[in-house]
Amino acid sequence: MRSLTSFPVQSQESQQLLTESTSSSADRYYEKSSRLWSVTYVCIVAVQAIFILGFALGITSPVLSELGDKKSGYSSLHKTTYKDIFSGTILVGATVVAPFGGYLVDYLGRKLSIILCCVPYTIGWLMIILTVAFDGPMVRPLLFTGRFVLGIAAGWSSVSVGLYPAEMSTRYTRGAFVVINQLALTVGTFIAQLIGNYISYYWLAVIPLALTLVFTLTTTTIKETPRWLMTQNRKDEARKVLAWLRGRNYDVEQELQDIEDRVMSQDKLTLVQTLREFKHRSVYYPVFLASTIMFFRQSSGIVAVLFNAEDIFKKAEVKSPGLTSSLSTGGVQIIASLVGVFIADLFGRRKLMIGSCIIMCLAHGTMGTYEFLNNKPYCHPPNDSKCKDHLYPLAIVSIAIFVASYSAGLSAASRLLMPEIIPLRVRGVGVGIALFVSWGSSIIIGALFDNYQEAVKPWGAYWTFSFICFLGALFVAFFIPETKGKSLEDIERSFMEKRSRRLNL
């Protein structure tokens, strides 16, 4: 492996001149004129796995409401405990498998990993469907095990599909194609919640099972990423894939050479060697940045807001509060995620995340103020209606603004930044670690939120989330680099050069 100190020490201005000289105007023209339909096709096929993941997350409430009165066994298992276990098993499965799935993505390749995700998806949905044939105590093991297996598929597909669009698109379209993951997740969750109000949980599981079979067939038609092929010394195949992706008007040799330069500077790594790479700052630092952003993403309070949205609509005496909540929050998420597809490459990652965190901070502050005013602790008696400020429109607007800002900003940009800044040689494992932090944070926050809310009151909980969002904005402003318009190789090289400058002091 080439020494890290072999990279030249340069000023910011000289680095910019070098970048401009190595990327001629002709290269920029070729890259911007590359065709889009081929990349669009493979990315849409791949993100079917994330759509199915969204479906798995969205069926939680409909399934529980239907099984609660007949098959759940609430007499021997408390209703809240049952709900927590059913909701949490998919998160536990995803958390456990994410780092190992990351290594498998590097070892087996992106395409094969995406295809193999269909196996646990199929098993998980079948186990949930089989509960229709059982009553009593057999229902719970099947449901919990099926959800855990779906979690395995969720963790593995999050890593593999998270990497795939980033490595298939160009630097000018990478943002839009990676953010499609966020759009697919929100659409899948929204559809599951919507149709779950009208059909049995049995058919609710049959639908994603059928989609999984379609996904299995269509995934065989996509291509392996050129970057992974180059790590396997399959240069001719990588050239063919790039030529198919970019079209006849694009000169693939410059991009292929850039990828080869990065691949040739590093050796093939076993699992143990991959873990040893994390002693280098050029590896652990970008993984730390990605993991911290994913922590702020989950700690922003999105779970709390979505879980409590239905209660807000009930207090506002809205007809069908559950359906209205799903339509409003889900609709906002879809529209905002769609907006994120178009603005990810327009404004850049840092501006999106900073602006998103600031808006979420203000929305949480407003929501906390609403909770405080609408639940005045100094009322005597506490339920005196004259002492209540009926500010439900303020709460609904705060929820809508928060969800929109989260979906279009922090959530979309963090998904995009994660595969961008992690080096190629550990990209699968690094993304797996970041997703481990993300899924793990979801479990912890979901498990502790109710108790925390009781301890500090609802307004205290929202003000806490407001402060966390403010810290997230500061973290992005001071530590996160801008990756807009840069190739993955240029981003990786920048972290290597920073380490080189310190070694030469």
Backbone torsions as a table, in degrees:
resi	resn	phi	psi	omega
1	MET	NA	138.4	-179.6
2	ARG	-68.5	140.1	-177.9
3	SER	-64.3	144.6	178.2
4	LEU	-64.3	-29.0	-176.8
5	THR	-77.0	-3.9	-179.7
6	SER	-76.5	-13.7	178.2
7	PHE	-74.4	136.0	-176.4
8	PRO	-68.9	149.5	176.6
9	VAL	-92.3	120.8	-174.1
10	GLN	-137.2	155.6	173.7
11	SER	-76.8	168.8	179.9
12	GLN	-62.3	-39.9	-179.0
13	GLU	-66.0	-42.5	-179.1
14	SER	-68.3	-34.1	176.5
15	GLN	-63.5	-40.4	179.4
16	GLN	-64.7	-41.6	178.1
17	LEU	-64.4	-39.2	179.2
18	LEU	-65.0	-41.3	178.9
19	THR	-62.6	-42.9	-178.9
20	GLU	-67.0	-34.3	-179.4
21	SER	-73.0	-31.8	-178.6
22	THR	-85.8	-11.1	177.4
23	SER	-120.1	87.6	-175.2
24	SER	-69.3	166.9	178.6
25	SER	-63.3	-32.1	177.8
26	ALA	-65.4	-41.4	178.0
27	ASP	-61.8	-41.3	179.2
28	ARG	-64.1	-39.3	179.0
29	TYR	-63.8	-46.1	-179.8
30	TYR	-59.6	-43.6	-175.7
31	GLU	-67.6	-41.1	-180.0
32	LYS	-73.4	-23.3	-178.4
33	SER	-94.7	6.5	178.7
34	SER	-65.7	148.4	-175.4
35	ARG	-73.7	157.7	-173.8
36	LEU	-108.4	-25.1	-171.3
37	TRP	-64.6	-35.1	-177.6
38	SER	-68.4	-44.6	177.7
39	VAL	-67.0	-39.8	178.7
40	THR	-59.6	-42.9	-178.5
41	TYR	-62.1	-53.0	-175.5
42	VAL	-66.0	-34.0	-179.5
43	CYS	-71.3	-40.9	178.6
44	ILE	-65.1	-39.6	176.8
45	VAL	-62.5	-43.7	-177.2
46	ALA	-66.0	-40.6	-174.7
47	VAL	-75.5	-0.1	170.5
48	GLN	-57.4	-32.6	178.4
49	ALA	-63.5	-36.9	178.5
50	ILE	-73.6	-33.5	174.8
51	PHE	-61.1	-43.9	178.5
52	ILE	-65.4	-36.6	174.8
53	LEU	-60.6	-45.5	176.9
54	GLY	-59.4	-37.6	177.2
55	PHE	-63.4	-41.5	179.7
56	ALA	-64.2	-37.0	178.0
57	LEU	-73.2	-32.7	-174.4
58	GLY	-78.8	-18.4	-176.2
59	ILE	-83.6	-3.6	-173.5
60	THR	-55.5	-56.2	-177.0
61	SER	-65.1	-46.5	178.8
62	PRO	-60.4	-40.5	-179.4
63	VAL	-65.8	-45.0	-178.5
64	LEU	-64.1	-40.3	-178.7
65	SER	-66.1	-32.2	-179.3
66	GLU	-81.3	-40.5	-176.8
67	LEU	-79.9	-16.5	-172.2
68	GLY	-61.1	-31.6	-174.0
69	ASP	-94.7	-15.3	-174.5
70	LYS	-125.4	-43.7	-166.5
71	LYS	-116.0	-7.1	-170.2
72	SER	-79.3	-19.0	-178.6
73	GLY	73.3	39.3	-178.3
74	TYR	-63.7	-22.6	-179.4
75	SER	-64.3	-28.3	179.7
76	SER	-108.5	-4.1	179.7
77	LEU	-142.9	121.0	-175.4
78	HIS	-55.1	142.5	-175.2
79	LYS	-58.8	-45.1	-179.3
80	THR	-64.5	-41.1	178.1
81	THR	-62.6	-43.2	178.8
82	TYR	-59.2	-45.2	-179.9
83	LYS	-63.1	-43.4	-178.9
84	ASP	-63.6	-42.0	-179.2
85	ILE	-67.3	-45.4	-179.4
86	PHE	-62.0	-42.1	180.0
87	SER	-72.1	-34.6	-173.0
88	GLY	-84.5	-23.3	-175.9
89	THR	-62.9	-35.7	178.8
90	ILE	-68.0	-35.7	177.4
91	LEU	-69.0	-38.9	178.2
92	VAL	-64.0	-45.0	178.8
93	GLY	-60.0	-43.0	179.3
94	ALA	-66.5	-39.2	-179.5
95	THR	-65.7	-43.4	-177.0
96	VAL	-65.6	-42.1	-171.3
97	VAL	-85.8	-18.3	-171.7
98	ALA	-54.6	-51.7	-178.9
99	PRO	-64.8	-39.4	179.1
100	PHE	-70.1	-37.0	175.3
101	GLY	-62.1	-33.9	176.8
102	GLY	-61.7	-42.3	178.2
103	TYR	-66.6	-40.1	179.8
104	LEU	-64.3	-34.5	177.5
105	VAL	-63.5	-39.4	177.0
106	ASP	-72.2	-34.6	-175.5
107	TYR	-80.9	-45.2	-175.1
108	LEU	-91.0	-21.5	-175.2
109	GLY	103.9	159.3	-176.7
110	ARG	-69.8	-46.1	-176.0
111	LYS	-63.6	-50.1	-178.3
112	LEU	-63.0	-37.2	178.5
113	SER	-63.7	-40.9	178.3
114	ILE	-63.0	-42.1	179.2
115	ILE	-64.1	-44.1	-177.3
116	LEU	-68.7	-19.5	174.9
117	CYS	-60.7	-23.1	-179.6
118	CYS	-65.3	-26.1	-177.4
119	VAL	-65.7	-56.6	177.7
120	PRO	-65.7	-30.9	175.2
121	TYR	-60.0	-46.6	-179.0
122	THR	-62.9	-46.1	-179.5
123	ILE	-62.6	-44.6	-178.4
124	GLY	-61.8	-46.3	-179.9
125	TRP	-66.8	-37.4	178.6
126	LEU	-62.7	-40.0	-179.8
127	MET	-64.9	-38.5	177.2
128	ILE	-67.6	-39.9	178.4
129	ILE	-64.3	-36.8	-177.7
130	LEU	-65.8	-17.8	178.9
131	THR	-64.1	-18.0	179.3
132	VAL	-66.0	-21.3	-178.4
133	ALA	-91.8	-0.4	-175.6
134	PHE	-126.0	158.2	173.2
135	ASP	-131.6	161.7	173.2
136	GLY	73.4	-139.3	-170.6
137	PRO	-67.7	-19.0	-178.4
138	MET	-73.9	-18.7	-176.0
139	VAL	-68.6	-45.4	-175.5
140	ARG	-61.5	-48.6	178.5
141	PRO	-59.0	-39.5	179.4
142	LEU	-65.8	-45.0	-179.8
143	LEU	-63.8	-47.8	-176.6
144	PHE	-66.4	-41.9	180.0
145	THR	-67.8	-41.0	177.7
146	GLY	-61.5	-41.2	177.9
147	ARG	-66.0	-38.1	178.5
148	PHE	-64.5	-42.3	178.4
149	VAL	-64.3	-39.3	174.7
150	LEU	-61.7	-34.3	176.2
151	GLY	-63.8	-38.4	176.3
152	ILE	-60.4	-46.0	177.6
153	ALA	-62.8	-38.6	-178.9
154	ALA	-64.4	-46.8	-179.7
155	GLY	-64.2	-41.3	-178.8
156	TRP	-69.7	-44.5	-179.0
157	SER	-69.1	-31.8	178.0
158	SER	-61.2	-38.1	179.1
159	VAL	-72.7	-53.0	-173.2
160	SER	-67.0	-45.6	-179.8
161	VAL	-73.6	-28.1	175.9
162	GLY	-63.8	-32.7	179.9
163	LEU	-83.2	-34.9	-167.5
164	TYR	-58.7	-54.3	-179.1
165	PRO	-62.6	-33.9	-178.7
166	ALA	-64.2	-34.8	-177.2
167	GLU	-90.0	-11.1	-179.2
168	MET	-98.4	-26.1	-175.2
169	SER	-91.3	170.5	175.9
170	THR	-87.7	171.9	-179.5
171	ARG	-64.2	-24.4	-176.9
172	TYR	-87.9	-15.8	-179.5
173	THR	-119.6	0.6	-174.3
174	ARG	-60.1	-41.5	-178.0
175	GLY	-58.7	-47.8	-177.3
176	ALA	-63.6	-43.5	-175.7
177	PHE	-73.0	-33.7	177.9
178	VAL	-71.3	-38.1	-178.3
179	VAL	-70.2	-14.6	173.9
180	ILE	-57.6	-29.4	176.0
181	ASN	-56.5	-46.6	179.8
182	GLN	-62.2	-41.2	179.5
183	LEU	-64.3	-43.9	-179.8
184	ALA	-63.3	-38.9	179.8
185	LEU	-63.8	-47.1	-177.8
186	THR	-67.7	-38.3	178.7
187	VAL	-65.6	-43.1	178.7
188	GLY	-61.7	-44.2	178.9
189	THR	-64.4	-43.6	-178.0
190	PHE	-63.1	-46.3	-178.2
191	ILE	-64.2	-41.5	179.4
192	ALA	-62.1	-44.5	179.2
193	GLN	-65.8	-36.8	-176.6
194	LEU	-70.3	-53.2	-176.3
195	ILE	-76.2	-17.5	177.0
196	GLY	-64.8	-17.0	177.4
197	ASN	-79.8	-8.3	-172.3
198	TYR	-125.5	-19.9	-177.0
199	ILE	-124.4	161.6	-179.6
200	SER	-66.9	153.0	179.0
201	TYR	-60.9	-26.6	178.7
202	TYR	-62.0	-49.9	178.4
203	TRP	-71.4	-26.5	177.3
204	LEU	-64.8	-28.2	175.8
205	ALA	-88.4	-26.1	178.7
206	VAL	-66.5	-37.9	-177.7
207	ILE	-59.3	-53.8	178.6
208	PRO	-67.1	-26.1	175.1
209	LEU	-64.2	-44.3	176.8
210	ALA	-63.4	-40.2	178.2
211	LEU	-64.1	-34.3	178.0
212	THR	-64.2	-39.8	177.9
213	LEU	-65.1	-41.8	176.1
214	VAL	-63.1	-42.0	178.9
215	PHE	-60.0	-42.2	180.0
216	THR	-60.0	-43.6	-177.9
217	LEU	-69.3	-44.8	-176.0
218	THR	-72.3	-29.4	-178.2
219	THR	-66.5	-25.6	178.4
220	THR	-67.0	-14.3	-177.9
221	THR	-91.9	-7.9	-177.6
222	ILE	-85.3	171.9	-176.0
223	LYS	-103.9	157.1	170.7
224	GLU	-77.2	152.3	-178.0
225	THR	-72.7	141.0	179.9
226	PRO	-59.2	-35.1	-178.1
227	ARG	-65.2	-42.3	178.2
228	TRP	-68.6	-39.0	177.9
229	LEU	-60.1	-38.8	179.0
230	MET	-66.9	-32.5	176.7
231	THR	-68.1	-19.1	178.4
232	GLN	-99.6	13.2	-179.3
233	ASN	60.4	35.3	179.1
234	ARG	-111.5	65.1	-172.6
235	LYS	-66.1	-41.1	-178.9
236	ASP	-62.2	-41.2	177.8
237	GLU	-65.6	-40.0	178.7
238	ALA	-62.4	-40.2	178.7
239	ARG	-63.3	-41.5	180.0
240	LYS	-65.7	-40.7	179.3
241	VAL	-65.0	-44.1	178.8
242	LEU	-62.4	-41.9	179.3
243	ALA	-62.7	-39.2	178.3
244	TRP	-69.4	-39.1	-178.2
245	LEU	-69.5	-44.3	-170.8
246	ARG	-89.2	-26.2	-179.8
247	GLY	95.5	172.5	-173.1
248	ARG	-73.3	-19.4	-178.9
249	ASN	-86.0	3.8	-174.9
250	TYR	-112.8	133.7	177.3
251	ASP	-89.2	104.9	-173.4
252	VAL	-78.7	-14.1	-171.4
253	GLU	-65.1	-38.8	-179.8
254	GLN	-65.4	-45.1	178.0
255	GLU	-65.4	-40.4	179.0
256	LEU	-63.9	-40.3	179.1
257	GLN	-66.1	-38.9	179.1
258	ASP	-63.8	-42.3	177.3
259	ILE	-64.5	-43.4	-178.6
260	GLU	-62.8	-38.3	179.0
261	ASP	-59.5	-42.0	179.5
262	ARG	-70.8	-39.8	-177.7
263	VAL	-69.6	-40.2	-177.6
264	MET	-68.3	-20.0	-179.3
265	SER	-82.7	3.6	-178.1
266	GLN	-143.5	153.9	-177.4
267	ASP	-93.6	162.2	170.3
268	LYS	-68.3	139.4	-171.8
269	LEU	-119.4	137.0	168.7
270	THR	-79.2	178.0	179.6
271	LEU	-61.5	-44.4	-179.7
272	VAL	-64.4	-43.0	179.0
273	GLN	-65.5	-35.8	177.0
274	THR	-61.9	-44.6	179.5
275	LEU	-64.6	-34.7	178.8
276	ARG	-66.8	-26.3	179.0
277	GLU	-62.1	-21.8	-176.2
278	PHE	-74.2	-1.6	173.2
279	LYS	-79.4	-15.1	179.0
280	HIS	-86.8	135.6	-179.6
281	ARG	-63.0	-32.2	179.6
282	SER	-65.6	-12.0	176.9
283	VAL	-105.9	-55.4	-173.3
284	TYR	-70.3	-28.5	-177.6
285	TYR	-67.9	-49.9	176.8
286	PRO	-64.0	-33.4	176.3
287	VAL	-66.1	-39.0	176.1
288	PHE	-62.5	-44.1	179.2
289	LEU	-61.7	-46.4	179.9
290	ALA	-63.0	-42.4	-179.1
291	SER	-65.9	-40.2	-179.7
292	THR	-66.3	-40.5	177.1
293	ILE	-62.8	-40.6	178.6
294	MET	-66.9	-32.4	175.1
295	PHE	-64.8	-47.2	178.4
296	PHE	-63.3	-33.8	178.6
297	ARG	-60.0	-46.4	-178.7
298	GLN	-79.1	-29.1	-178.4
299	SER	-84.0	2.0	-179.8
300	SER	-71.6	-13.5	178.1
301	GLY	99.5	14.3	-177.8
302	ILE	-62.0	-40.0	-179.8
303	VAL	-64.0	-44.6	-179.4
304	ALA	-63.1	-42.0	-178.7
305	VAL	-64.4	-47.0	-178.5
306	LEU	-67.1	-37.7	-179.7
307	PHE	-68.8	-31.8	-175.7
308	ASN	-96.7	-3.6	-178.2
309	ALA	-61.3	-40.9	-179.0
310	GLU	-62.7	-38.5	178.1
311	ASP	-63.7	-37.5	178.4
312	ILE	-62.2	-42.8	-179.9
313	PHE	-68.9	-31.9	176.0
314	LYS	-65.2	-44.3	179.6
315	LYS	-63.9	-31.5	178.7
316	ALA	-80.3	2.0	177.5
317	GLU	58.2	40.8	176.4
318	VAL	-81.3	139.5	177.0
319	LYS	-66.8	139.5	-178.5
320	SER	48.7	65.4	-175.3
321	PRO	-60.8	-35.0	179.7
322	GLY	-64.7	-47.8	179.6
323	LEU	-66.5	-41.6	179.4
324	THR	-63.6	-40.4	178.2
325	SER	-62.6	-45.1	-179.5
326	SER	-63.6	-42.7	-178.7
327	LEU	-66.8	-41.8	-176.1
328	SER	-72.7	-54.8	-178.9
329	THR	-67.8	-41.9	178.6
330	GLY	-65.6	-41.2	177.5
331	GLY	-63.3	-41.3	177.5
332	VAL	-62.6	-42.2	179.6
333	GLN	-61.3	-43.4	-178.9
334	ILE	-64.8	-47.9	-179.1
335	ILE	-62.6	-44.3	-179.3
336	ALA	-66.4	-39.1	177.9
337	SER	-64.8	-37.7	177.3
338	LEU	-65.1	-39.7	175.6
339	VAL	-62.6	-39.5	179.5
340	GLY	-60.6	-32.0	177.5
341	VAL	-60.0	-36.6	-174.6
342	PHE	-88.7	-26.1	-174.9
343	ILE	-100.5	-7.7	-177.7
344	ALA	-60.4	-39.0	179.3
345	ASP	-94.2	-1.5	-178.7
346	LEU	-91.0	-47.8	-176.3
347	PHE	-98.1	-19.7	-176.3
348	GLY	94.1	161.9	-173.9
349	ARG	-72.4	-44.8	-175.0
350	ARG	-63.6	-47.6	-179.2
351	LYS	-61.6	-40.3	179.2
352	LEU	-61.8	-47.4	-176.5
353	MET	-69.8	-41.1	179.4
354	ILE	-64.8	-47.8	178.8
355	GLY	-62.0	-40.2	179.1
356	SER	-63.4	-46.1	-179.0
357	CYS	-63.2	-39.3	179.7
358	ILE	-65.6	-45.3	179.4
359	ILE	-64.3	-41.5	178.0
360	MET	-64.5	-36.4	176.2
361	CYS	-58.9	-46.7	179.8
362	LEU	-67.5	-39.1	179.9
363	ALA	-64.3	-43.2	176.8
364	HIS	-64.3	-39.7	177.7
365	GLY	-60.7	-42.3	177.9
366	THR	-66.1	-40.9	179.6
367	MET	-65.0	-39.7	176.8
368	GLY	-64.5	-39.8	177.2
369	THR	-63.7	-40.9	175.9
370	TYR	-59.1	-48.4	-179.4
371	GLU	-60.6	-38.7	-179.3
372	PHE	-67.1	-46.5	-178.0
373	LEU	-68.9	-34.0	-177.0
374	ASN	-86.3	-3.5	177.9
375	ASN	-137.4	56.1	-174.3
376	LYS	-57.3	118.5	-177.8
377	PRO	-70.6	-14.4	-177.1
378	TYR	-97.8	10.2	178.5
379	CYS	-70.3	141.3	176.7
380	HIS	-134.3	108.8	-4.6
381	PRO	-74.7	166.0	-175.7
382	PRO	-59.8	-27.7	-176.5
383	ASN	-95.8	14.1	179.5
384	ASP	-63.5	115.6	-175.5
385	SER	-64.9	-27.9	-179.6
386	LYS	-70.2	-17.8	-178.2
387	CYS	-94.3	2.3	-178.4
388	LYS	-96.6	140.5	173.0
389	ASP	-102.7	110.3	-176.1
390	HIS	-82.3	87.8	-175.9
391	LEU	-113.3	38.9	-176.9
392	TYR	-60.0	-38.0	176.6
393	PRO	-57.6	-35.4	178.2
394	LEU	-63.5	-41.2	179.0
395	ALA	-65.7	-43.3	-178.5
396	ILE	-64.5	-42.4	177.9
397	VAL	-64.5	-40.4	179.1
398	SER	-61.8	-42.5	178.7
399	ILE	-62.5	-45.7	-178.4
400	ALA	-62.7	-43.4	179.9
401	ILE	-65.3	-42.7	179.9
402	PHE	-62.0	-49.7	-177.4
403	VAL	-62.3	-41.1	179.7
404	ALA	-64.8	-44.8	-179.0
405	SER	-66.6	-41.2	178.2
406	TYR	-61.7	-48.0	-174.0
407	SER	-69.2	-42.1	-177.2
408	ALA	-82.2	-22.3	-174.3
409	GLY	-110.4	-89.3	-172.0
410	LEU	-59.8	-46.1	-177.6
411	SER	-64.7	-48.2	-178.7
412	ALA	-65.8	-46.7	-175.8
413	ALA	-69.5	-34.6	179.3
414	SER	-68.2	-38.9	174.9
415	ARG	-61.5	-35.4	-179.4
416	LEU	-74.8	-43.0	-176.0
417	LEU	-67.3	-34.7	-173.3
418	MET	-54.8	-56.1	178.6
419	PRO	-74.9	-16.6	-177.7
420	GLU	-72.0	-43.9	-169.8
421	ILE	-91.9	-14.2	-178.6
422	ILE	-83.6	130.8	-176.0
423	PRO	-60.3	151.5	-176.0
424	LEU	-59.0	-41.1	-172.5
425	ARG	-67.0	-20.1	178.0
426	VAL	-128.6	21.4	-170.8
427	ARG	-62.2	-43.7	-179.3
428	GLY	-62.6	-50.6	-179.9
429	VAL	-65.3	-41.3	-179.5
430	GLY	-62.3	-45.4	176.8
431	VAL	-63.9	-37.1	177.0
432	GLY	-61.3	-40.6	178.2
433	ILE	-65.3	-44.0	178.9
434	ALA	-62.0	-39.6	178.3
435	LEU	-72.6	-30.0	173.3
436	PHE	-59.3	-43.9	177.0
437	VAL	-63.7	-40.8	-178.2
438	SER	-64.7	-53.1	-179.8
439	TRP	-64.3	-40.4	179.8
440	GLY	-63.9	-39.3	177.0
441	SER	-63.4	-36.9	177.9
442	SER	-60.9	-43.5	-179.9
443	ILE	-62.4	-48.2	-176.3
444	ILE	-63.9	-46.4	-177.9
445	ILE	-67.2	-41.9	178.2
446	GLY	-63.2	-36.0	-178.4
447	ALA	-76.0	-32.3	-173.5
448	LEU	-97.8	-13.4	-170.5
449	PHE	-61.6	-46.4	-178.2
450	ASP	-59.7	-45.5	179.6
451	ASN	-66.2	-39.6	179.5
452	TYR	-65.5	-39.9	179.7
453	GLN	-64.7	-36.9	176.4
454	GLU	-66.9	-33.9	-176.1
455	ALA	-75.5	-41.3	-174.3
456	VAL	-111.5	5.5	-177.7
457	LYS	72.2	157.6	-177.2
458	PRO	-57.4	-40.1	-178.5
459	TRP	-66.7	-34.9	176.7
460	GLY	-65.5	-37.0	178.8
461	ALA	-65.4	-43.8	-179.7
462	TYR	-69.2	-37.0	176.7
463	TRP	-66.8	-31.3	174.6
464	THR	-64.5	-45.2	177.2
465	PHE	-61.7	-36.5	178.1
466	SER	-61.1	-42.5	179.2
467	PHE	-67.0	-38.2	178.6
468	ILE	-63.4	-42.0	178.0
469	CYS	-63.0	-37.7	176.9
470	PHE	-63.6	-42.7	176.3
471	LEU	-62.7	-37.1	177.3
472	GLY	-62.1	-40.8	177.8
473	ALA	-63.0	-41.4	178.3
474	LEU	-64.8	-41.7	-179.1
475	PHE	-61.4	-45.6	179.8
476	VAL	-63.6	-43.0	-176.3
477	ALA	-62.9	-35.8	-173.6
478	PHE	-97.1	-22.8	-170.4
479	PHE	-123.6	-23.8	-173.1
480	ILE	-89.7	125.8	177.4
481	PRO	-79.7	157.3	175.2
482	GLU	-84.2	130.8	-177.7
483	THR	-114.7	2.4	-179.1
484	LYS	-61.5	132.5	175.4
485	GLY	75.4	7.8	179.9
486	LYS	-109.3	144.1	175.6
487	SER	-72.6	158.9	178.6
488	LEU	-60.7	-33.9	179.5
489	GLU	-69.3	-39.2	177.1
490	ASP	-64.0	-39.7	179.1
491	ILE	-64.5	-45.6	178.7
492	GLU	-63.2	-40.1	-179.1
493	ARG	-64.1	-34.1	-179.4
494	SER	-64.6	-37.9	177.2
495	PHE	-69.2	-35.7	177.6
496	MET	-66.6	-40.1	-178.6
497	GLU	-67.9	-35.4	177.2
498	LYS	-63.5	-40.0	177.2
499	ARG	-67.2	-38.8	-179.3
500	SER	-62.2	-40.3	-179.8
501	ARG	-63.2	-37.0	179.6
502	ARG	-70.4	-37.6	-179.0
503	LEU	-68.0	-22.5	-177.8
504	ASN	-97.6	4.3	176.8
505	LEU	-68.7	NA	NA
